[in-house]
Amino acid sequence: MTIKDICRILNAKIVSGEEFAYKKVKKGFASDLMSDVLTLDTDDMLLITGLTNTQALRTAEMADISCILFVRDKKVTDEMMEIAEDNDMVLLECKYSMFRTIGMLYEAGLKPVY
């Protein structure tokens, strides 16, 4: 599935990285605990989180994750936008809860990391 597909499924908005809208995403992982994210070893992954601070982006950068979906109507800050643009990351915003978001993406065919 592409990032554009994710936006359509969730009525989500790309707030940074629009030029990567047709990039493929194969797996998803949801967590607000960034130490869990650092244990992952997968490509083409979507990180789903409600943690809206620079730590989420720095963790994604270290884990080679280029697409982050923020749930619960959390808003990306200007500082986060700068980091994302510097690192070719896609940032998405979604109004749904993490539970609902994960269910919708799983039902649409996004695979879990494990």
DSSP file (Angstrom, degrees, kcal/mol; ACC not computed):
  #  RESIDUE AA STRUCTURE BP1 BP2  ACC     N-H-->O    O-->H-N    N-H-->O    O-->H-N    TCO  KAPPA ALPHA  PHI   PSI    X-CA   Y-CA   Z-CA
    1    1 A M              0   0    0      0, 0.0    24,-3.5     0, 0.0     2,-0.2   0.000 360.0 360.0 360.0 149.8    0.0    0.0    0.0
    2    2 A T  B  >  -A   24   0A   0     22,-0.2     4,-2.0     1,-0.1    22,-0.2  -0.518 360.0-109.4 -96.6 166.8    1.2    3.5   -0.6
    3    3 A I  H  > S+     0   0    0     20,-1.5     4,-2.2    17,-0.3    19,-0.2   0.877 122.2  56.5 -60.9 -37.9    1.2    6.5    1.7
    4    4 A K  H  > S+     0   0    0     17,-2.4     4,-2.0     1,-0.2    -1,-0.2   0.888 104.6  52.3 -61.4 -39.3   -1.6    8.0   -0.4
    5    5 A D  H  > S+     0   0    0     16,-0.3     4,-2.7     2,-0.2    -2,-0.2   0.915 107.4  52.1 -61.7 -43.3   -3.6    4.8    0.2
    6    6 A I  H  X S+     0   0    0     -4,-2.0     4,-2.3     1,-0.2     6,-0.3   0.915 108.5  50.8 -59.6 -44.0   -3.1    5.2    3.9
    7    7 A C  H  X>S+     0   0    0     -4,-2.2     5,-1.6     1,-0.2     4,-1.2   0.901 111.5  47.9 -60.9 -41.5   -4.3    8.8    3.7
    8    8 A R  H  <5S+     0   0    0     -4,-2.0     3,-0.3     3,-0.2    -2,-0.2   0.924 112.5  48.2 -66.2 -44.6   -7.4    7.7    1.8
    9    9 A I  H  <5S+     0   0    0     -4,-2.7    -2,-0.2     1,-0.2    -1,-0.2   0.887 124.8  29.4 -63.0 -40.7   -8.2    4.9    4.3
   10   10 A L  H  <5S-     0   0    0     -4,-2.3    85,-0.4    -5,-0.2    86,-0.3   0.422 101.1-120.9-102.1  -0.5   -7.8    7.0    7.4
   11   11 A N  T  <5 +     0   0    0     -4,-1.2    84,-0.2    -3,-0.3    -3,-0.2   0.912  61.4 162.0  54.1  41.5   -8.8   10.4    6.0
   12   12 A A      < -     0   0    0     -5,-1.6     2,-0.4    -6,-0.3    82,-0.2  -0.420  34.4-131.8 -90.4 165.8   -5.3   11.4    7.1
   13   13 A K  E     -B   93   0B   0     80,-2.3    80,-2.2    -2,-0.1     2,-0.6  -0.969   8.9-133.0-123.6 133.3   -3.3   14.4    6.0
   14   14 A I  E     +B   92   0B   0     -2,-0.4    78,-0.2    78,-0.2     3,-0.1  -0.755  27.0 173.4 -80.6 119.9    0.3   14.6    4.8
   15   15 A V  E     +     0   0B   0     76,-2.8     2,-0.3    -2,-0.6    77,-0.2   0.589  68.8  17.3-104.5 -13.9    1.9   17.5    6.6
   16   16 A S  E    S+B   91   0B   0     75,-1.3    75,-2.1     1,-0.1    -1,-0.3  -0.953 116.1  31.2-154.7 138.2    5.4   16.9    5.4
   17   17 A G    >   +     0   0    0     -2,-0.3     3,-2.5    73,-0.2    -1,-0.1   0.789  54.0 159.5  89.0  30.3    6.8   14.9    2.5
   18   18 A E  G >  S+     0   0    0      1,-0.3     3,-1.8     2,-0.2     4,-0.1   0.806  70.4  68.2 -52.9 -31.4    4.0   15.2    0.0
   19   19 A E  G 3  S+     0   0    0      1,-0.3    -1,-0.3     2,-0.1     3,-0.3   0.655  96.8  53.9 -66.8 -13.5    6.5   14.3   -2.7
   20   20 A F  G X  S+     0   0    0     -3,-2.5     3,-2.2     1,-0.2   -17,-0.3   0.150  70.5 120.0-102.9  17.9    6.7   10.8   -1.3
   21   21 A A  T <  S+     0   0    0     -3,-1.8   -17,-2.4     1,-0.3   -16,-0.3   0.730  75.1  48.5 -58.1 -25.5    3.0   10.1   -1.4
   22   22 A Y  T 3  S+     0   0    0     -3,-0.3    -1,-0.3   -19,-0.2     2,-0.2   0.224  80.8 124.3-103.5  15.3    3.4    7.1   -3.7
   23   23 A K    <   -     0   0    0     -3,-2.2   -20,-1.5     1,-0.1     2,-0.2  -0.524  65.5-113.5 -71.0 141.4    6.1    5.4   -1.7
   24   24 A K  B     -A    2   0A   0    -22,-0.2     2,-0.4    -2,-0.2   -22,-0.2  -0.532  24.7-164.0 -80.0 141.8    5.2    1.9   -0.7
   25   25 A V        +     0   0    0    -24,-3.5    20,-0.2    -2,-0.2    19,-0.1  -0.998  10.5 175.8-123.5 126.4    4.6    0.9    2.9
   26   26 A K        +     0   0    0     18,-3.0    85,-1.3    -2,-0.4     2,-0.3   0.769  61.8  22.8-101.5 -31.7    4.7   -2.9    3.6
   27   27 A K  E     -cd  45 111B   0     17,-1.6    19,-2.6    16,-0.2     2,-0.3  -0.919  60.7-147.6-138.2 160.0    4.4   -3.1    7.4
   28   28 A G  E     -cd  46 112B   0     83,-2.4    85,-1.1    -2,-0.3     2,-0.3  -0.953   8.5-175.0-129.4 150.5    3.1   -1.1   10.4
   29   29 A F  E     -c   47   0B   0     17,-2.3    19,-3.0    -2,-0.3     2,-0.5  -0.987   9.7-157.6-143.2 133.1    4.1   -0.8   14.0
   30   30 A A  E     +c   48   0B   0     -2,-0.3     2,-0.3    17,-0.2    19,-0.2  -0.942  29.2 132.0-117.2 130.4    2.3    1.2   16.7
   31   31 A S        -     0   0    0     17,-2.3    20,-0.3    -2,-0.5    19,-0.1  -0.934  42.9-161.2-168.8 147.1    3.9    2.5   19.9
   32   32 A D  S    S+     0   0    0     -2,-0.3     2,-0.8    17,-0.2     3,-0.1   0.370  82.9  86.5-103.3  -2.7    4.3    5.5   22.0
   33   33 A L    >>  -     0   0    0      1,-0.1     3,-1.3     2,-0.0     4,-0.9  -0.852  63.0-166.4-100.8 102.5    7.4    3.9   23.6
   34   34 A M  H 3> S+     0   0    0     -2,-0.8     4,-1.5     1,-0.3    -1,-0.1   0.733  82.6  67.1 -67.8 -22.9   10.3    4.8   21.4
   35   35 A S  H 34 S+     0   0    0      1,-0.2     4,-0.4     2,-0.2    -1,-0.3   0.842  99.2  53.8 -64.8 -31.0   12.6    2.3   23.0
   36   36 A D  H X4 S+     0   0    0     -3,-1.3     3,-1.0     1,-0.2     4,-0.2   0.864 103.8  55.8 -67.3 -35.5   10.4   -0.4   21.5
   37   37 A V  H >< S+     0   0    0     -4,-0.9     3,-1.6     1,-0.2    -2,-0.2   0.865  98.9  60.8 -64.7 -36.6   10.8    1.2   18.1
   38   38 A L  T 3< S+     0   0    0     -4,-1.5    -1,-0.2     1,-0.3    -2,-0.2   0.651  95.2  63.3 -67.8 -14.3   14.6    0.9   18.3
   39   39 A T  T <  S+     0   0    0     -3,-1.0    -1,-0.3    -4,-0.4    -2,-0.2   0.552  84.6 101.5 -85.1  -7.0   14.3   -2.9   18.5
   40   40 A L    <   -     0   0    0     -3,-1.6     2,-0.3    -4,-0.2    -3,-0.0  -0.474  47.0-173.3 -84.4 148.3   12.8   -3.2   15.1
   41   41 A D        +     0   0    0     -2,-0.2     2,-0.3     2,-0.1    23,-0.1  -0.720  39.6 116.4-138.2  85.6   14.6   -4.2   11.9
   42   42 A T        -     0   0    0     21,-0.3     3,-0.3    -2,-0.3     2,-0.2  -0.992  49.9-131.9-150.9 153.7   12.4   -3.8    8.9
   43   43 A D  S    S+     0   0    0     -2,-0.3   -17,-0.2     1,-0.2   -16,-0.2  -0.678  83.0  22.2-103.2 160.3   12.2   -1.8    5.7
   44   44 A D  S    S+     0   0    0     -2,-0.2   -18,-3.0     1,-0.2   -17,-1.6   0.894  86.6 159.1  54.6  47.7    9.3    0.2    4.3
   45   45 A M  E     -c   27   0B   0     -3,-0.3    22,-0.6    19,-0.2     2,-0.5  -0.788  38.3-142.4-108.8 145.6    7.6    0.5    7.7
   46   46 A L  E     -ce  28  67B   0    -19,-2.6   -17,-2.3    -2,-0.3     2,-0.5  -0.919  14.1-149.3-101.7 124.8    5.0    2.9    8.9
   47   47 A L  E     -ce  29  68B   0     20,-2.4    22,-3.4    -2,-0.5     2,-0.5  -0.859  10.2-162.6 -94.4 125.9    5.4    4.1   12.6
   48   48 A I  E     +ce  30  69B   0    -19,-3.0   -17,-2.3    -2,-0.5     2,-0.3  -0.946  26.7 145.1-110.9 121.7    2.0    4.8   14.2
   49   49 A T  E     - e   0  70B   0     20,-2.7    22,-2.2    -2,-0.5   -17,-0.2  -0.970  51.0-147.8-151.9 161.9    2.3    6.9   17.4
   50   50 A G        +     0   0    0     -2,-0.3     2,-1.0    20,-0.2   -18,-0.1   0.282  69.6 111.1-110.3   4.4    0.7    9.6   19.5
   51   51 A L        -     0   0    0    -20,-0.3     2,-1.1     1,-0.1     5,-0.1  -0.696  47.1-174.3 -84.7 100.8    4.0   10.9   20.7
   52   52 A T        +     0   0    0     -2,-1.0     2,-0.3     4,-0.1    23,-0.1  -0.677  41.7  94.2-103.6  81.8    4.4   14.3   19.0
   53   53 A N  S >> S-     0   0    0     -2,-1.1     3,-0.9    27,-0.0     4,-0.9  -0.937  88.3 -92.1-152.3 175.8    7.8   15.6   19.8
   54   54 A T  H 3> S+     0   0    0     -2,-0.3     4,-2.7     1,-0.2     5,-0.2   0.761 115.5  71.5 -67.1 -23.1   11.2   15.6   18.3
   55   55 A Q  H 3> S+     0   0    0      1,-0.2     4,-2.5     2,-0.2    -1,-0.2   0.892  94.6  54.1 -58.9 -39.5   12.1   12.3   20.1
   56   56 A A  H <> S+     0   0    0     -3,-0.9     4,-2.1     1,-0.2    -1,-0.2   0.910 111.9  43.9 -61.6 -42.4    9.7   10.4   17.8
   57   57 A L  H  X S+     0   0    0     -4,-0.9     4,-2.5     2,-0.2    -2,-0.2   0.897 113.0  50.3 -71.2 -40.2   11.5   11.8   14.7
   58   58 A R  H  X S+     0   0    0     -4,-2.7     4,-2.1     2,-0.2    -2,-0.2   0.888 111.9  48.9 -64.8 -38.6   15.0   11.2   16.1
   59   59 A T  H  X S+     0   0    0     -4,-2.5     4,-1.9    -5,-0.2    -2,-0.2   0.928 111.5  48.8 -65.8 -44.9   14.1    7.6   17.0
   60   60 A A  H  <>S+     0   0    0     -4,-2.1     5,-3.0    -5,-0.2     4,-0.3   0.898 109.3  53.7 -60.8 -40.5   12.6    7.1   13.5
   61   61 A E  H ><5S+     0   0    0     -4,-2.5     3,-1.1     1,-0.2    -1,-0.2   0.928 109.7  46.6 -60.1 -45.8   15.7    8.5   12.0
   62   62 A M  H 3<5S+     0   0    0     -4,-2.1    -1,-0.2     1,-0.2    -2,-0.2   0.824 114.9  47.7 -66.0 -31.1   18.0    6.1   14.0
   63   63 A A  T 3<5S-     0   0    0     -4,-1.9   -21,-0.3    -5,-0.1    -1,-0.2   0.334 113.5-117.1 -92.4   6.9   15.7    3.2   13.0
   64   64 A D  T < 5 +     0   0    0     -3,-1.1     2,-0.5    -4,-0.3   -19,-0.2   0.881  62.1 151.0  58.1  41.5   15.6    4.2    9.3
   65   65 A I      < -     0   0    0     -5,-3.0    -1,-0.2    -8,-0.1    -2,-0.1  -0.913  23.1-179.2-103.1 125.4   11.8    4.8    9.4
   66   66 A S        +     0   0    0     -2,-0.5    24,-3.4   -21,-0.4     2,-0.4   0.401  61.5  59.2-108.9   2.9   10.8    7.4    6.9
   67   67 A C  E     +ef  46  90B   0    -22,-0.6   -20,-2.4    22,-0.2     2,-0.4  -0.971  56.4 180.0-138.3 123.5    7.0    7.6    7.5
   68   68 A I  E     -ef  47  91B   0     22,-2.7    24,-2.7    -2,-0.4     2,-0.6  -0.979  11.0-159.8-124.5 131.1    5.3    8.5   10.8
   69   69 A L  E     -ef  48  92B   0    -22,-3.4   -20,-2.7    -2,-0.4     2,-0.5  -0.948   9.3-153.6-110.1 120.2    1.6    8.6   11.4
   70   70 A F  E     -ef  49  93B   0     22,-3.0    24,-2.3    -2,-0.6     3,-0.2  -0.837  17.1-166.4 -96.8 124.6    0.4   10.7   14.4
   71   71 A V    >   +     0   0    0    -22,-2.2     3,-1.3    -2,-0.5    26,-0.2  -0.350  58.1  50.8-101.3-179.4   -2.9    9.6   15.8
   72   72 A R  T 3  S-     0   0    0     24,-3.2    23,-0.2     1,-0.3    -1,-0.2   0.776 124.0 -71.2  60.4  30.8   -5.5   11.1   18.2
   73   73 A D  T 3  S+     0   0    0     21,-2.4    -1,-0.3    23,-0.3     2,-0.2   0.777  83.0 166.2  59.1  29.4   -5.5   14.4   16.3
   74   74 A K    <   -     0   0    0     -3,-1.3     2,-0.4    20,-0.4    20,-0.2  -0.510  28.6-132.9 -74.2 145.8   -2.0   15.2   17.5
   75   75 A K        -     0   0    0     -2,-0.2     2,-0.3   -23,-0.1    -4,-0.0  -0.840   7.9-124.6-109.8 137.9   -0.4   18.1   15.6
   76   76 A V        -     0   0    0     -2,-0.4     2,-0.1    -6,-0.1   -24,-0.0  -0.566  28.4-134.0 -75.7 136.9    3.1   18.2   14.2
   77   77 A T     >  -     0   0    0     -2,-0.3     4,-2.1     1,-0.1     5,-0.1  -0.433  21.3-109.8 -87.8 165.9    5.2   21.2   15.3
   78   78 A D  H  > S+     0   0    0      1,-0.2     4,-2.0     2,-0.2     5,-0.1   0.884 120.4  54.1 -61.0 -39.2    7.3   23.5   13.1
   79   79 A E  H  > S+     0   0    0      1,-0.2     4,-2.0     2,-0.2    -1,-0.2   0.895 107.7  49.7 -63.4 -40.0   10.5   22.0   14.6
   80   80 A M  H  > S+     0   0    0      1,-0.2     4,-2.6     2,-0.2    -1,-0.2   0.892 107.9  54.3 -64.6 -39.5    9.3   18.5   13.7
   81   81 A M  H  X S+     0   0    0     -4,-2.1     4,-2.6     2,-0.2    -2,-0.2   0.907 107.5  50.6 -60.4 -42.8    8.5   19.7   10.2
   82   82 A E  H  X S+     0   0    0     -4,-2.0     4,-2.3     2,-0.2    -1,-0.2   0.926 111.4  47.2 -61.9 -45.8   12.1   20.9    9.8
   83   83 A I  H  X S+     0   0    0     -4,-2.0     4,-1.2     1,-0.2    -2,-0.2   0.921 112.6  50.1 -62.2 -43.7   13.6   17.6   11.0
   84   84 A A  H  <>S+     0   0    0     -4,-2.6     5,-2.6     1,-0.2     3,-0.4   0.920 111.1  48.1 -61.5 -45.2   11.3   15.7    8.7
   85   85 A E  H ><5S+     0   0    0     -4,-2.6     3,-0.9     1,-0.2    -1,-0.2   0.886 110.2  52.2 -64.3 -38.8   12.2   17.8    5.7
   86   86 A D  H 3<5S+     0   0    0     -4,-2.3    -1,-0.2     1,-0.2    -2,-0.2   0.752 118.1  38.1 -66.9 -24.0   16.0   17.5    6.4
   87   87 A N  T 3<5S-     0   0    0     -4,-1.2    -1,-0.2    -3,-0.4    -2,-0.2   0.192 109.6-114.8-115.3  15.1   15.6   13.7    6.6
   88   88 A D  T < 5 +     0   0    0     -3,-0.9     2,-0.3    -4,-0.3    -3,-0.2   0.896  61.8 157.1  51.9  45.9   13.1   13.1    3.7
   89   89 A M      < -     0   0    0     -5,-2.6     2,-0.5    -8,-0.1   -22,-0.2  -0.730  39.7-135.0-100.3 150.8   10.5   11.8    6.2
   90   90 A V  E     - f   0  67B   0    -24,-3.4   -22,-2.7    -2,-0.3     2,-0.5  -0.906  18.4-165.2-102.4 130.4    6.8   11.7    5.6
   91   91 A L  E     -Bf  16  68B   0    -75,-2.1   -76,-2.8    -2,-0.5   -75,-1.3  -0.974   6.5-173.2-118.4 129.8    4.6   12.9    8.5
   92   92 A L  E     -Bf  14  69B   0    -24,-2.7   -22,-3.0    -2,-0.5     2,-0.4  -0.904  11.3-151.7-120.7 148.1    0.9   12.2    8.6
   93   93 A E  E     +Bf  13  70B   0    -80,-2.2   -80,-2.3    -2,-0.3     2,-0.3  -0.969  15.5 179.1-120.0 138.6   -1.9   13.4   10.9
   94   94 A C        -     0   0    0    -24,-2.3   -21,-2.4    -2,-0.4   -20,-0.4  -0.991  26.8-147.5-138.9 143.0   -5.0   11.4   11.7
   95   95 A K        +     0   0    0    -85,-0.4   -24,-0.1    -2,-0.3    -1,-0.1   0.676  69.4  97.4 -83.4 -18.4   -8.0   12.1   14.0
   96   96 A Y  S    S-     0   0    0    -86,-0.3   -24,-3.2   -24,-0.1   -23,-0.3  -0.219  80.8-100.6 -74.0 160.8   -8.6    8.5   14.9
   97   97 A S     >  -     0   0    0    -26,-0.2     4,-2.4   -25,-0.1     5,-0.2  -0.277  35.5-109.5 -67.5 163.5   -7.5    6.6   18.1
   98   98 A M  H  > S+     0   0    0      2,-0.2     4,-2.7     1,-0.2     5,-0.2   0.919 118.8  52.7 -62.6 -42.4   -4.5    4.4   17.8
   99   99 A F  H  > S+     0   0    0      1,-0.2     4,-2.1     2,-0.2    -1,-0.2   0.936 112.5  42.9 -59.6 -49.4   -6.7    1.3   18.2
  100  100 A R  H  > S+     0   0    0      2,-0.2     4,-2.5     1,-0.2    -1,-0.2   0.912 113.8  52.4 -64.6 -42.8   -9.1    2.3   15.4
  101  101 A T  H  X S+     0   0    0     -4,-2.4     4,-2.3     1,-0.2     5,-0.2   0.931 110.2  47.2 -58.6 -48.8   -6.3    3.4   13.1
  102  102 A I  H  X S+     0   0    0     -4,-2.7     4,-2.7     1,-0.2     5,-0.2   0.920 112.2  50.6 -61.6 -44.4   -4.4    0.1   13.5
  103  103 A G  H  X S+     0   0    0     -4,-2.1     4,-2.5    -5,-0.2    -1,-0.2   0.911 110.6  48.6 -60.6 -43.4   -7.6   -1.9   12.9
  104  104 A M  H  X S+     0   0    0     -4,-2.5     4,-1.5     2,-0.2    -1,-0.2   0.907 114.1  45.6 -64.7 -42.0   -8.5    0.0    9.7
  105  105 A L  H  <>S+     0   0    0     -4,-2.3     5,-2.6     2,-0.2     4,-0.4   0.891 113.2  49.5 -69.8 -39.0   -5.0   -0.4    8.3
  106  106 A Y  H ><5S+     0   0    0     -4,-2.7     3,-1.4    -5,-0.2    -2,-0.2   0.930 110.5  50.4 -63.7 -45.3   -4.8   -4.1    9.2
  107  107 A E  H 3<5S+     0   0    0     -4,-2.5    -1,-0.2     1,-0.3    -2,-0.2   0.828 107.3  55.1 -61.2 -32.1   -8.2   -4.7    7.6
  108  108 A A  T 3<5S-     0   0    0     -4,-1.5    -1,-0.3    -5,-0.2    -2,-0.2   0.528 129.9 -93.7 -81.6  -5.6   -7.0   -2.9    4.5
  109  109 A G  T < 5S+     0   0    0     -3,-1.4     2,-0.3    -4,-0.4    -3,-0.2   0.461  72.4 146.8 112.6   1.0   -4.0   -5.2    4.2
  110  110 A L      < -     0   0    0     -5,-2.6    -1,-0.3    -6,-0.1   -83,-0.2  -0.576  43.7-133.8 -71.4 129.8   -1.1   -3.6    6.0
  111  111 A K  E     -d   27   0B   0    -85,-1.3   -83,-2.4    -2,-0.3     2,-0.1  -0.525  12.4-119.0 -85.1 149.0    1.0   -6.3    7.6
  112  112 A P  E     -d   28   0B   0      0, 0.0   -83,-0.2     0, 0.0    -1,-0.1  -0.453  19.2-121.9 -78.7 160.5    2.3   -6.2   11.2
  113  113 A V              0   0    0    -85,-1.1   -84,-0.1    -2,-0.1   -72,-0.1   0.903 360.0 360.0 -68.0 -41.3    6.0   -6.2   11.9
  114  114 A Y              0   0    0     -3,-0.0    -1,-0.1     0, 0.0   -85,-0.1   0.285 360.0 360.0-154.5 360.0    5.5   -9.3   14.0
